[in-house]
Amino acid sequence: MAYAGLSERAALLKATNELKVDNSSAIRQAHRQIMETSRFQNRLERIITQVLPDERFARTPHGIRSFLKLLVYSKYVENVRDKDLERLVYSAREILGWKELKPYEESVARLAEGTLSLDYSTESERLAIETCHPGWYVDRLMVTFGRSLALRILQRDLYALPTYVRVNTLKTKNEDDSLHSLNGQRVEGVKNVIRISGTSHLDARRELASEGKIVVQDLASVLTGLIAAPHPGETVLDVCASPGNKTTHLAAEMQNEGEICSVEFSMARIPQWRKEVGRTGCSIAQLIRADARTLPIEGSFDTVLVDPPCSNTGVYARNPAAKWETTYNEVRELSARQTAILQSSSTHVRDGGTLVYCTCSILPEENEFVLQTFLAKNPEFTLAPQKPFIGSPGLRGFERCQRLYPHIHECNGYFIARMRRQA
């Protein structure tokens, strides 16, 4: 089976389909192991390359690399019993093939001993390996937040966040029923949001989601829709709309009365938007495929919501593979793109209307810096109060903006700015 170029999650889905695995418990366990080896990836690879040089490790087949990371994770992070480690090695030989694994048996034996230690040439390198983040990201957090706060942010990414679901009021009016079925907790100050810990009541969650009665959506994302606060009968421009969670939330807040124009450029993401809109009963949204930097639409809207592509630094705890997909040069490129998208979108806000800008990044380069540039060029826009405000104030004097941090608010890292256009 060829898995080159696939993400770890996509490779798992392909493998379970090809092998016809239908044991949900086994699939969940495999998914957890994939997530955790991604979370600790640079630390695991540093240990592996002590017995397998970098160049050889880079040439190692995908399946064997994944096994070696799982072996090191089991021994050095989870500290599993020797018998469990032996079973893991035996399973790897059965699945990958004894002949294929034979050239790596000496490395496997040394890794399984658990006696390797880590050495560092710099303090920055030590922090990157011990907190399992790219070096550039550690450096940026230290500069932005200072050592103490940066370490708390980095350490929180080492374990998963709780799951949140939004009760979809287009399909059900009874939040209590969902609360009881999911054995969850209401989130104080944020309506229609339930926090779920662990993996209990998965069957109920799947059933309610398939019926469109709940939407799995992070707390910070729900907060954005509430802050946009569109009213029934109004018009909304929803920029960079896929996967559609915010679109359907806006429709629910509008009680399916009014118009939502959703814009998405990625052909690969559009089917998910259509599926989400259909599943949740949203009937007022129409999709336009377009580059948000040059919107081919006319007219103005009561509310414009801009959620541009970002570095995803706020979702590292929930999606650890994202840590290894972005460089700092790409962050700067994203910042320029975000500025262009915000500028283009702002021209469609009516006089007296609302403009909301949000990202799931905690870096100021994608948030306060973008906002500072935009407001300097567009004095007709001013920052407006946000409600609800359950987060922390923005940086660089942007106290009316809202920041959410995983280590404080137990949700994705997020930035939200709400602006009004002068009447």
PyMOL commands that set and color helices and strands:
alter all, ss='L'
color gray80, all
select helices_A, chain A and resi 8-18+24-39+41-48+54-59+62-77+82-96+98-113+123-131+135-145+147-156+175-182+202-210+219-228+245-253+270-280+292-294+313-315+320-324+328-346+364-366+368-377+406-409
alter helices_A, ss='H'
color red, helices_A
select strands_A, chain A and resi 163-167+185-186+193-196+214-216+235-239+259-264+285-289+301-306+349-359+381-383+392-393+402-404+414-421
alter strands_A, ss='S'
color yellow, strands_A
deselect
rebuild
show_as cartoon
